């Protein structure tokens, strides 16, 4: 669950709950989810996991993303940049789906170029 969706549930103080509760969320939550799935597929673990749901919410809200898992050592530097940009906690700085597809070097390396759909119409 993206930090902006957690809202006040992950807050440590009332002031933090108020600030977190005011965050609106957008399609960048979906980008977060894709980042969680990508991390999980590459490592076999969740990037933010607790012993219970409440613990996991606190970890998502307050802990930093760690990219030192041994399985990630095989991922290219552009792949790590892509993963980090998807799992950025602040949605204002998180990549959008369109920017990932058009600007991410990792996507450009992994996805062969295809002719535009319009060229077939």
C-alpha positions in Angstrom: 0.0 0.0 0.0 1.5 3.3 -1.0 2.3 5.8 1.8 -0.3 8.3 0.7 -3.0 5.6 0.9 -2.0 4.7 4.4 -2.6 8.2 5.5 -3.1 8.7 9.2 -2.9 5.0 10.0 0.9 5.0 9.8 1.3 8.2 11.8 3.3 8.5 15.0 1.9 11.8 16.2 -1.3 13.7 15.7 0.4 16.4 13.7 1.8 13.7 11.4 -1.6 12.1 11.1 -3.1 15.4 10.1 -0.4 16.0 7.4 -0.7 12.4 6.1 -4.5 12.5 6.1 -4.4 15.5 3.8 -2.5 13.7 1.0 -4.5 13.0 -2.1 -3.6 10.0 -4.1 -3.5 9.4 -7.8 -2.3 6.8 -10.4 1.1 7.1 -8.8 -0.2 4.6 -6.2 -0.3 2.1 -9.1 3.3 2.9 -9.9 4.1 2.1 -6.2 2.3 -1.2 -6.5 4.2 -2.1 -9.6 7.5 -1.3 -7.8 6.4 -3.6 -4.9 5.7 -6.4 -7.3 9.0 -5.8 -9.2 10.9 -5.9 -5.9 9.1 -9.0 -4.8 9.7 -10.9 -8.1 13.4 -10.0 -8.0 14.0 -10.8 -4.4 11.3 -13.2 -3.2 10.5 -10.7 -0.4 8.4 -7.6 0.1 10.3 -4.3 0.3 8.4 -3.3 3.4 7.2 -6.2 5.6 6.3 -6.3 9.2 5.1 -9.1 11.6 1.5 -7.8 11.3 -0.5 -5.4 9.2 -0.1 -2.5 11.6 3.7 -3.1 11.8 3.9 -3.1 7.9 1.9 0.2 7.7 4.4 1.8 10.1 7.4 0.4 8.1 5.9 1.7 4.8 5.3 5.1 6.3 8.6 5.5 8.2 11.4 3.2 7.0 13.7 3.9 4.1 13.8 1.6 1.0 16.7 -0.7 1.2 18.2 -1.9 -2.1 21.0 -3.9 -0.6 19.3 -7.3 -1.0 21.8 -9.8 -2.5 19.4 -10.6 -5.4 19.4 -6.9 -6.5 23.1 -7.0 -7.1 22.3 -8.7 -10.4 20.1 -5.8 -11.5 21.6 -3.2 -13.7 22.1 0.3 -12.3 19.3 1.6 -14.6 17.1 -1.1 -13.2 17.9 0.1 -9.6 17.1 3.7 -10.6 13.8 2.5 -12.1 12.9 0.5 -9.0 13.9 3.4 -6.7 11.8 5.9 -8.7 8.7 3.6 -8.4 9.1 3.1 -4.7 9.8 6.8 -3.8 7.6 7.5 -0.8 6.7 11.0 -1.8 4.3 10.8 -4.7 5.4 14.3 -5.9 8.8 12.8 -6.7 7.6 9.3 -7.7 7.8 8.5 -11.4 4.6 8.4 -13.3 3.8 5.4 -15.5 4.1 7.5 -18.7 7.5 8.9 -17.6 8.8 5.4 -16.8 7.8 4.2 -20.2 9.1 7.1 -22.1 12.2 8.1 -20.0 13.4 5.1 -18.0 16.7 3.8 -19.5 15.8 0.4 -18.0 12.6 0.1 -19.9 14.3 1.2 -23.1 16.9 -1.5 -22.5 14.4 -4.2 -21.8 11.5 -3.5 -24.1 12.2 -3.7 -27.8 11.0 -0.8 -29.8 7.7 -1.4 -31.5 6.1 0.5 -34.3 3.4 2.9 -33.2 -0.1 1.6 -33.2 -1.0 4.6 -35.4 1.4 3.4 -38.1 -0.9 0.3 -38.6 -4.1 2.3 -39.0 
